[in-house]
Amino acid sequence: MSRAVSAAQKHQAEIWERHADLVLRPDVHMLAWDDFDRTAEAIAAGAAAARRALPRIRQMLTMATASAPLMPIPDIVHRPELWLADVAQDVARETAQPRGVAR
C-alpha cells in the first residue's frame, strides 16, 4: 500500500512541477519523512535552496513587476534575502526552544 501511495504522490508531483515557474529542491536526502526532531535541518536546507535560486527568483520578480508596474511592490520583491533572514531567525529560535515548552 505504501508503495502505491508513494508512486501516486510522485506522479502528482511531476505534474505539478511541469506547471511551476520554479521548483526548489532542498537537499534533504539525509532526512526521513518522520524526522520531526530534525526540522531545523529541513528548514535550513530549504533556505539554502532558496538562496541558490535567488538570481532566478529576482529575475522572475523583475519580469512580474515590469508587467504590472502600478502595483505597490513590497521590499521582499526587491530584497528576498530579507525573507531568508527571517527564516534563519525562526530556525535559530526553533532550535533554541526546548521541546514541550510553549512560546
Secondary structure, DSSP 8 states (H G I E B T S, - for coil): -HHHHHHHHHHHHHHHHHH-S-------TTS-TT-GGGHHHHHHHHHHHHHHHHHHHHHHHHHHHHH-TTS---HHHH-THHHHHHHHHHHHHHHHS-TT---
